[in-house]
């Protein structure tokens, strides 16, 4: 947790992300080595940030939403 002491509500978004990550990429595979797992995580994080459309972000990727927010 990166939250301030006594502010457990800050954990919710991160817990949700870990749940999505495990459900979409971790539970479906058996990794032969640590490097395989690290490469899979890097690939998933790239997909999540730059390719994966999200309904809660008005059908944009997180990067597109961030850029849209900065332009406003």
N, CA, C and O atoms as a GROMACS GRO file, in nm:
protein
  288
    1UNK      N    1   0.083  -0.118   0.000
    1UNK     CA    2   0.000   0.000   0.000
    1UNK      C    3   0.088   0.125   0.000
    1UNK      O    4   0.187   0.133   0.072
    2UNK      N    5   0.048   0.220  -0.080
    2UNK     CA    6   0.119   0.347  -0.085
    2UNK      C    7   0.039   0.457  -0.016
    2UNK      O    8   0.074   0.575  -0.024
    3UNK      N    9  -0.068   0.418   0.053
    3UNK     CA   10  -0.155   0.518   0.114
    3UNK      C   11  -0.095   0.573   0.242
    3UNK      O   12   0.000   0.519   0.298
    4UNK      N   13  -0.155   0.682   0.285
    4UNK     CA   14  -0.117   0.740   0.413
    4UNK      C   15  -0.167   0.649   0.525
    4UNK      O   16  -0.262   0.573   0.505
    5UNK      N   17  -0.107   0.657   0.636
    5UNK     CA   18  -0.148   0.577   0.751
    5UNK      C   19  -0.292   0.610   0.785
    5UNK      O   20  -0.330   0.727   0.796
    6UNK      N   21  -0.374   0.506   0.803
    6UNK     CA   22  -0.513   0.525   0.841
    6UNK      C   23  -0.608   0.553   0.727
    6UNK      O   24  -0.725   0.581   0.752
    7UNK      N   25  -0.562   0.546   0.601
    7UNK     CA   26  -0.647   0.572   0.486
    7UNK      C   27  -0.654   0.447   0.398
    7UNK      O   28  -0.603   0.446   0.285
    8UNK      N   29  -0.715   0.342   0.449
    8UNK     CA   30  -0.718   0.215   0.375
    8UNK      C   31  -0.802   0.225   0.249
    8UNK      O   32  -0.790   0.138   0.162
    9UNK      N   33  -0.886   0.326   0.233
    9UNK     CA   34  -0.968   0.341   0.113
    9UNK      C   35  -0.881   0.355  -0.011
    9UNK      O   36  -0.925   0.323  -0.121
   10UNK      N   37  -0.758   0.403   0.005
   10UNK     CA   38  -0.666   0.419  -0.107
   10UNK      C   39  -0.625   0.285  -0.167
   10UNK      O   40  -0.576   0.282  -0.280
   11UNK      N   41  -0.643   0.176  -0.094
   11UNK     CA   42  -0.601   0.045  -0.144
   11UNK      C   43  -0.695  -0.012  -0.248
   11UNK      O   44  -0.654  -0.097  -0.328
   12UNK      N   45  -0.820   0.032  -0.251
   12UNK     CA   46  -0.922  -0.026  -0.339
   12UNK      C   47  -0.883  -0.032  -0.485
   12UNK      O   48  -0.891  -0.140  -0.544
   13UNK      N   49  -0.843   0.079  -0.548
   13UNK     CA   50  -0.808   0.073  -0.690
   13UNK      C   51  -0.692  -0.023  -0.720
   13UNK      O   52  -0.694  -0.092  -0.821
   14UNK      N   53  -0.593  -0.027  -0.634
   14UNK     CA   54  -0.479  -0.116  -0.658
   14UNK      C   55  -0.518  -0.261  -0.641
   14UNK      O   56  -0.475  -0.347  -0.718
   15UNK      N   57  -0.600  -0.290  -0.540
   15UNK     CA   58  -0.649  -0.427  -0.521
   15UNK      C   59  -0.729  -0.472  -0.642
   15UNK      O   60  -0.719  -0.588  -0.684
   16UNK      N   61  -0.809  -0.382  -0.698
   16UNK     CA   62  -0.886  -0.414  -0.819
   16UNK      C   63  -0.795  -0.444  -0.936
   16UNK      O   64  -0.821  -0.538  -1.012
   17UNK      N   65  -0.688  -0.366  -0.952
   17UNK     CA   66  -0.594  -0.391  -1.062
   17UNK      C   67  -0.528  -0.527  -1.046
   17UNK      O   68  -0.518  -0.601  -1.144
   18UNK      N   69  -0.481  -0.560  -0.925
   18UNK     CA   70  -0.416  -0.690  -0.904
   18UNK      C   71  -0.512  -0.804  -0.935
   18UNK      O   72  -0.471  -0.907  -0.990
   19UNK      N   73  -0.638  -0.787  -0.901
   19UNK     CA   74  -0.737  -0.890  -0.930
   19UNK      C   75  -0.752  -0.910  -1.080
   19UNK      O   76  -0.756  -1.024  -1.127
   20UNK      N   77  -0.760  -0.801  -1.156
   20UNK     CA   78  -0.771  -0.809  -1.301
   20UNK      C   79  -0.646  -0.873  -1.360
   20UNK      O   80  -0.656  -0.962  -1.445
   21UNK      N   81  -0.529  -0.830  -1.316
   21UNK     CA   82  -0.403  -0.885  -1.368
   21UNK      C   83  -0.396  -1.036  -1.345
   21UNK      O   84  -0.364  -1.111  -1.438
   22UNK      N   85  -0.426  -1.081  -1.226
   22UNK     CA   86  -0.420  -1.224  -1.196
   22UNK      C   87  -0.523  -1.302  -1.278
   22UNK      O   88  -0.492  -1.409  -1.330
   23UNK      N   89  -0.642  -1.250  -1.290
   23UNK     CA   90  -0.747  -1.318  -1.363
   23UNK      C   91  -0.715  -1.326  -1.512
   23UNK      O   92  -0.738  -1.430  -1.574
   24UNK      N   93  -0.663  -1.219  -1.571
   24UNK     CA   94  -0.642  -1.215  -1.716
   24UNK      C   95  -0.511  -1.277  -1.763
   24UNK      O   96  -0.504  -1.324  -1.876
   25UNK      N   97  -0.408  -1.278  -1.680
   25UNK     CA   98  -0.282  -1.331  -1.733
   25UNK      C   99  -0.212  -1.432  -1.644
   25UNK      O  100  -0.140  -1.517  -1.695
   26UNK      N  101  -0.229  -1.427  -1.515
   26UNK     CA  102  -0.150  -1.515  -1.428
   26UNK      C  103  -0.213  -1.653  -1.412
   26UNK      O  104  -0.144  -1.754  -1.425
   27UNK      N  105  -0.343  -1.658  -1.383
   27UNK     CA  106  -0.407  -1.786  -1.356
   27UNK      C  107  -0.418  -1.875  -1.479
   27UNK      O  108  -0.439  -1.995  -1.465
   28UNK      N  109  -0.405  -1.820  -1.596
   28UNK     CA  110  -0.420  -1.898  -1.720
   28UNK      C  111  -0.293  -1.969  -1.764
   28UNK      O  112  -0.298  -2.049  -1.857
   29UNK      N  113  -0.181  -1.942  -1.702
   29UNK     CA  114  -0.054  -1.994  -1.753
   29UNK      C  115   0.030  -2.056  -1.642
   29UNK      O  116   0.014  -2.026  -1.523
   30UNK      N  117   0.120  -2.144  -1.684
   30UNK     CA  118   0.224  -2.196  -1.596
   30UNK      C  119   0.355  -2.144  -1.653
   30UNK      O  120   0.388  -2.170  -1.768
   31UNK      N  121   0.428  -2.071  -1.572
   31UNK     CA  122   0.553  -2.010  -1.618
   31UNK      C  123   0.670  -2.099  -1.581
   31UNK      O  124   0.681  -2.144  -1.467
   32UNK      N  125   0.756  -2.125  -1.677
   32UNK     CA  126   0.869  -2.215  -1.659
   32UNK      C  127   0.983  -2.151  -1.581
   32UNK      O  128   1.059  -2.220  -1.512
   33UNK      N  129   0.996  -2.019  -1.592
   33UNK     CA  130   1.106  -1.951  -1.523
   33UNK      C  131   1.062  -1.812  -1.480
   33UNK      O  132   0.957  -1.762  -1.520
   34UNK      N  133   1.144  -1.752  -1.396
   34UNK     CA  134   1.117  -1.616  -1.351
   34UNK      C  135   1.118  -1.520  -1.468
   34UNK      O  136   1.036  -1.428  -1.474
   35UNK      N  137   1.211  -1.539  -1.563
   35UNK     CA  138   1.218  -1.452  -1.680
   35UNK      C  139   1.091  -1.459  -1.764
   35UNK      O  140   1.045  -1.358  -1.817
   36UNK      N  141   1.034  -1.579  -1.777
   36UNK     CA  142   0.909  -1.593  -1.850
   36UNK      C  143   0.798  -1.512  -1.783
   36UNK      O  144   0.721  -1.444  -1.851
   37UNK      N  145   0.792  -1.518  -1.651
   37UNK     CA  146   0.691  -1.443  -1.577
   37UNK      C  147   0.713  -1.292  -1.591
   37UNK      O  148   0.618  -1.218  -1.614
   38UNK      N  149   0.837  -1.247  -1.579
   38UNK     CA  150   0.868  -1.105  -1.592
   38UNK      C  151   0.832  -1.056  -1.732
   38UNK      O  152   0.773  -0.949  -1.747
   39UNK      N  153   0.866  -1.132  -1.835
   39UNK     CA  154   0.832  -1.092  -1.973
   39UNK      C  155   0.682  -1.087  -1.993
   39UNK      O  156   0.631  -0.997  -2.060
   40UNK      N  157   0.609  -1.184  -1.935
   40UNK     CA  158   0.463  -1.184  -1.946
   40UNK      C  159   0.404  -1.062  -1.875
   40UNK      O  160   0.311  -1.001  -1.927
   41UNK      N  161   0.457  -1.027  -1.759
   41UNK     CA  162   0.409  -0.909  -1.686
   41UNK      C  163   0.434  -0.781  -1.765
   41UNK      O  164   0.347  -0.695  -1.774
   42UNK      N  165   0.553  -0.769  -1.822
   42UNK     CA  166   0.584  -0.650  -1.902
   42UNK      C  167   0.492  -0.639  -2.022
   42UNK      O  168   0.443  -0.531  -2.054
   43UNK      N  169   0.466  -0.752  -2.088
   43UNK     CA  170   0.375  -0.753  -2.202
   43UNK      C  171   0.233  -0.716  -2.161
   43UNK      O  172   0.166  -0.640  -2.231
   44UNK      N  173   0.188  -0.769  -2.048
   44UNK     CA  174   0.053  -0.740  -2.001
   44UNK      C  175   0.039  -0.592  -1.963
   44UNK      O  176  -0.060  -0.528  -1.996
   45UNK      N  177   0.139  -0.539  -1.894
   45UNK     CA  178   0.133  -0.398  -1.855
   45UNK      C  179   0.131  -0.306  -1.977
   45UNK      O  180   0.062  -0.204  -1.977
   46UNK      N  181   0.206  -0.343  -2.081
   46UNK     CA  182   0.201  -0.264  -2.205
   46UNK      C  183   0.063  -0.273  -2.266
   46UNK      O  184   0.006  -0.171  -2.306
   47UNK      N  185   0.007  -0.394  -2.274
   47UNK     CA  186  -0.128  -0.411  -2.327
   47UNK      C  187  -0.229  -0.330  -2.245
   47UNK      O  188  -0.312  -0.259  -2.302
   48UNK      N  189  -0.223  -0.340  -2.114
   48UNK     CA  190  -0.319  -0.274  -2.025
   48UNK      C  191  -0.315  -0.123  -2.043
   48UNK      O  192  -0.420  -0.058  -2.045
   49UNK      N  193  -0.196  -0.066  -2.056
   49UNK     CA  194  -0.182   0.080  -2.064
   49UNK      C  195  -0.202   0.138  -2.203
   49UNK      O  196  -0.251   0.250  -2.216
   50UNK      N  197  -0.164   0.063  -2.309
   50UNK     CA  198  -0.162   0.122  -2.443
   50UNK      C  199  -0.259   0.058  -2.542
   50UNK      O  200  -0.283   0.116  -2.647
   51UNK      N  201  -0.315  -0.060  -2.513
   51UNK     CA  202  -0.400  -0.127  -2.609
   51UNK      C  203  -0.537  -0.165  -2.554
   51UNK      O  204  -0.634  -0.171  -2.629
   52UNK      N  205  -0.546  -0.190  -2.426
   52UNK     CA  206  -0.670  -0.240  -2.367
   52UNK      C  207  -0.772  -0.129  -2.344
   52UNK      O  208  -0.749  -0.038  -2.264
   53UNK      N  209  -0.884  -0.137  -2.414
   53UNK     CA  210  -0.990  -0.038  -2.397
   53UNK      C  211  -1.064  -0.066  -2.268
   53UNK      O  212  -1.087  -0.182  -2.232
   54UNK      N  213  -1.102   0.039  -2.198
   54UNK     CA  214  -1.170   0.023  -2.070
   54UNK      C  215  -1.299   0.103  -2.068
   54UNK      O  216  -1.301   0.222  -2.099
   55UNK      N  217  -1.407   0.036  -2.033
   55UNK     CA  218  -1.539   0.097  -2.032
   55UNK      C  219  -1.544   0.215  -1.935
   55UNK      O  220  -1.605   0.318  -1.965
   56UNK      N  221  -1.480   0.202  -1.819
   56UNK     CA  222  -1.486   0.309  -1.720
   56UNK      C  223  -1.410   0.434  -1.762
   56UNK      O  224  -1.423   0.539  -1.700
   57UNK      N  225  -1.329   0.422  -1.868
   57UNK     CA  226  -1.254   0.536  -1.921
   57UNK      C  227  -1.312   0.583  -2.054
   57UNK      O  228  -1.239   0.633  -2.140
   58UNK      N  229  -1.443   0.567  -2.073
   58UNK     CA  230  -1.512   0.608  -2.196
   58UNK      C  231  -1.457   0.538  -2.319
   58UNK      O  232  -1.439   0.601  -2.423
   59UNK      N  233  -1.431   0.411  -2.308
   59UNK     CA  234  -1.380   0.326  -2.416
   59UNK      C  235  -1.248   0.382  -2.472
   59UNK      O  236  -1.231   0.394  -2.593
   60UNK      N  237  -1.159   0.414  -2.383
   60UNK     CA  238  -1.023   0.458  -2.419
   60UNK      C  239  -0.924   0.372  -2.342
   60UNK      O  240  -0.960   0.308  -2.243
   61UNK      N  241  -0.800   0.372  -2.388
   61UNK     CA  242  -0.695   0.309  -2.310
   61UNK      C  243  -0.654   0.405  -2.199
   61UNK      O  244  -0.682   0.524  -2.208
   62UNK      N  245  -0.588   0.357  -2.094
   62UNK     CA  246  -0.542   0.449  -1.990
   62UNK      C  247  -0.452   0.561  -2.045
   62UNK      O  248  -0.461   0.675  -2.000
   63UNK      N  249  -0.368   0.529  -2.142
   63UNK     CA  250  -0.280   0.631  -2.200
   63UNK      C  251  -0.359   0.735  -2.277
   63UNK      O  252  -0.332   0.855  -2.266
   64UNK      N  253  -0.458   0.691  -2.355
   64UNK     CA  254  -0.542   0.786  -2.428
   64UNK      C  255  -0.619   0.875  -2.331
   64UNK      O  256  -0.630   0.996  -2.352
   65UNK      N  257  -0.672   0.816  -2.227
   65UNK     CA  258  -0.746   0.893  -2.127
   65UNK      C  259  -0.656   0.996  -2.060
   65UNK      O  260  -0.697   1.110  -2.040
   66UNK      N  261  -0.535   0.958  -2.026
   66UNK     CA  262  -0.438   1.049  -1.965
   66UNK      C  263  -0.408   1.165  -2.060
   66UNK      O  264  -0.408   1.281  -2.019
   67UNK      N  265  -0.381   1.133  -2.186
   67UNK     CA  266  -0.352   1.238  -2.284
   67UNK      C  267  -0.471   1.331  -2.303
   67UNK      O  268  -0.454   1.452  -2.316
   68UNK      N  269  -0.592   1.274  -2.306
   68UNK     CA  270  -0.715   1.354  -2.317
   68UNK      C  271  -0.730   1.448  -2.197
   68UNK      O  272  -0.768   1.564  -2.212
   69UNK      N  273  -0.700   1.397  -2.079
   69UNK     CA  274  -0.709   1.475  -1.957
   69UNK      C  275  -0.609   1.592  -1.959
   69UNK      O  276  -0.643   1.703  -1.921
   70UNK      N  277  -0.486   1.564  -2.005
   70UNK     CA  278  -0.384   1.669  -2.010
   70UNK      C  279  -0.418   1.777  -2.112
   70UNK      O  280  -0.385   1.894  -2.093
   71UNK      N  281  -0.485   1.737  -2.222
   71UNK     CA  282  -0.521   1.833  -2.327
   71UNK      C  283  -0.634   1.926  -2.283
   71UNK      O  284  -0.649   2.035  -2.337
   72UNK      N  285  -0.714   1.884  -2.186
   72UNK     CA  286  -0.830   1.964  -2.142
   72UNK      C  287  -0.791   2.083  -2.060
   72UNK      O  288  -0.877   2.160  -2.016
   0.00000   0.00000   0.00000
